[in-house]
Amino acid sequence: MKNFFIRTGLILYLLCTVSFAVRSEVNGGNFAVGLNYPGIGLKYFLTDKIPLELKIQTDTNVTVTGLRGYYYFNPEAKTHLYAGLEMDTLSFTGEVSKGSGFATLLFIGGEYFLGNSLSLQLDIGPAMISLSDTDTSVSVSGMEFVANLGINYYFGR
């Protein structure tokens, strides 16, 4: 399973690199920097309706890094409705355990523009989470609902 995520990440990286080069020649690109609870993200629009976001979130002894892909249904409106897929790697350290895992999240949400470059974002969806303890080889998997709340600043808008 770990090899699947490594290969998928490499393929997505190559696609993003090629898409960034092509898009920047067409219209100069469209980046956003986001602050979400509790982390940061960098979003890049491949087209008017399809952005990708690299993100990192960290809390006490837990780190989540991942890639989100969005599809915006109405990019010309003041409130953008979207759906997407997120794939993350996780690491944790507790008092009696430490380990890693992965999560896959389907989400729906909206982004409300406060002005030309500033927006509020909220989405929610089910996440399949799998964690493994490094020392004991104990693993657990399950589904949880995850909500993301953030604020974005867009460059090039």
C-alpha positions as CSV (number, residue, x, y, z in Angstrom):
1,M,0.0,0.0,0.0
2,K,2.9,2.3,0.8
3,N,4.3,1.8,-2.7
4,F,0.9,2.7,-4.2
5,F,1.0,6.1,-2.5
6,I,4.6,6.7,-3.5
7,R,3.9,5.9,-7.2
8,T,0.7,7.9,-7.1
9,G,2.5,10.9,-5.6
10,L,5.3,10.7,-8.2
11,I,2.7,10.6,-11.0
12,L,0.8,13.6,-9.6
13,Y,4.1,15.5,-9.2
14,L,5.0,14.9,-12.8
15,L,1.5,15.9,-14.0
16,C,1.6,19.0,-11.9
17,T,5.1,20.0,-13.2
18,V,4.0,19.7,-16.8
19,S,0.7,21.4,-16.1
20,F,2.4,24.3,-14.3
21,A,4.8,24.9,-17.2
22,V,2.0,24.8,-19.8
23,R,-0.5,27.0,-17.7
24,S,2.1,29.6,-16.8
25,E,2.7,30.2,-20.5
26,V,-1.0,30.5,-21.2
27,N,-2.2,33.0,-18.5
28,G,0.5,33.5,-15.9
29,G,-0.9,31.1,-13.3
30,N,-3.1,31.5,-10.3
31,F,-1.8,30.7,-6.9
32,A,-3.4,30.8,-3.4
33,V,-1.8,30.5,0.0
34,G,-4.2,29.2,2.6
35,L,-4.3,29.1,6.4
36,N,-6.4,26.3,7.7
37,Y,-7.0,24.8,11.1
38,P,-4.2,23.8,12.1
39,G,-2.0,24.2,9.0
40,I,-1.1,25.8,5.7
41,G,-1.6,25.1,2.1
42,L,-0.5,26.2,-1.4
43,K,-3.1,25.9,-4.1
44,Y,-2.5,26.1,-7.9
45,F,-5.1,26.2,-10.6
46,L,-4.5,23.9,-13.5
47,T,-7.6,25.2,-15.2
48,D,-10.4,27.6,-14.0
49,K,-12.2,24.6,-12.5
50,I,-9.4,22.3,-11.3
51,P,-6.9,23.3,-8.7
52,L,-4.4,21.2,-6.7
53,E,-3.3,22.0,-3.2
54,L,-0.3,20.9,-1.2
55,K,-1.0,21.0,2.5
56,I,0.6,20.4,5.8
57,Q,-1.3,20.3,9.1
58,T,0.3,19.8,12.5
59,D,-1.0,19.6,16.1
60,T,0.4,18.2,19.3
61,N,2.5,15.1,18.2
62,V,0.6,14.7,14.9
63,T,1.6,15.7,11.4
64,V,-0.5,15.4,8.2
65,T,0.8,16.1,4.8
66,G,-1.1,15.7,1.6
67,L,-2.4,16.6,-1.8
68,R,-6.0,17.8,-2.5
69,G,-7.6,17.9,-5.9
70,Y,-10.7,20.1,-6.3
71,Y,-13.4,20.5,-9.0
72,Y,-15.1,23.9,-8.9
73,F,-18.7,23.8,-10.3
74,N,-19.2,27.5,-10.7
75,P,-15.8,29.4,-10.7
76,E,-17.4,32.6,-12.0
77,A,-19.7,33.1,-8.9
78,K,-18.8,34.9,-5.6
79,T,-19.4,31.6,-3.8
80,H,-17.6,28.7,-5.4
81,L,-19.1,25.2,-4.7
82,Y,-16.7,22.3,-5.1
83,A,-16.0,18.6,-4.6
84,G,-12.7,16.8,-4.3
85,L,-10.4,14.1,-3.2
86,E,-7.5,14.3,-0.7
87,M,-4.7,11.8,-0.1
88,D,-2.5,12.3,3.0
89,T,0.3,10.7,4.9
90,L,0.2,10.9,8.7
91,S,2.7,10.5,11.5
92,F,2.1,10.5,15.3
93,T,4.0,10.2,18.5
94,G,2.2,9.5,21.8
95,E,3.2,8.7,25.3
96,V,3.2,4.9,24.6
97,S,3.2,4.7,20.8
98,K,4.4,6.2,17.6
99,G,3.7,5.4,14.0
100,S,2.4,6.5,10.7
101,G,-0.5,6.0,8.3
102,F,-2.5,7.4,5.5
103,A,-5.9,8.9,4.9
104,T,-8.1,9.3,1.8
105,L,-10.9,11.9,2.0
106,L,-13.8,12.7,-0.3
107,F,-15.2,16.2,0.4
108,I,-17.7,18.8,-0.7
109,G,-17.7,22.4,0.3
110,G,-17.7,26.0,-0.7
111,E,-15.4,29.0,-0.9
112,Y,-16.9,32.5,-0.3
113,F,-14.9,35.5,-1.6
114,L,-14.7,38.5,0.7
115,G,-13.0,40.5,-2.1
116,N,-11.1,39.9,-5.2
117,S,-8.2,38.0,-3.5
118,L,-9.4,36.9,-0.1
119,S,-11.8,33.9,0.6
120,L,-13.2,31.8,3.4
121,Q,-13.4,28.0,2.7
122,L,-15.3,25.2,4.4
123,D,-15.6,21.6,3.4
124,I,-16.6,18.3,5.0
125,G,-16.5,14.6,4.0
126,P,-15.8,11.0,5.0
127,A,-12.2,10.0,5.4
128,M,-10.8,6.5,5.4
129,I,-7.9,6.5,7.9
130,S,-5.4,3.7,8.5
131,L,-2.7,3.9,11.3
132,S,0.1,1.6,12.3
133,D,2.2,1.6,15.5
134,T,5.9,1.3,14.7
135,D,6.9,-0.7,17.8
136,T,4.1,-3.2,18.1
137,S,2.9,-3.5,14.5
138,V,-0.7,-2.9,15.7
139,S,-2.8,-1.2,13.1
140,V,-6.3,0.2,13.0
141,S,-8.5,1.5,10.2
142,G,-11.8,3.3,10.1
143,M,-13.9,6.0,8.7
144,E,-14.3,9.4,10.3
145,F,-16.0,12.6,9.1
146,V,-13.5,15.5,8.6
147,A,-14.2,19.2,8.4
148,N,-11.7,21.7,7.0
149,L,-12.0,25.5,7.6
150,G,-9.6,28.0,6.2
151,I,-8.9,31.4,4.7
152,N,-7.1,31.8,1.3
153,Y,-5.2,34.7,-0.3
154,Y,-5.0,34.6,-4.1
155,F,-2.2,35.9,-6.2
156,G,-2.7,36.9,-9.8
157,R,-6.4,37.5,-9.5
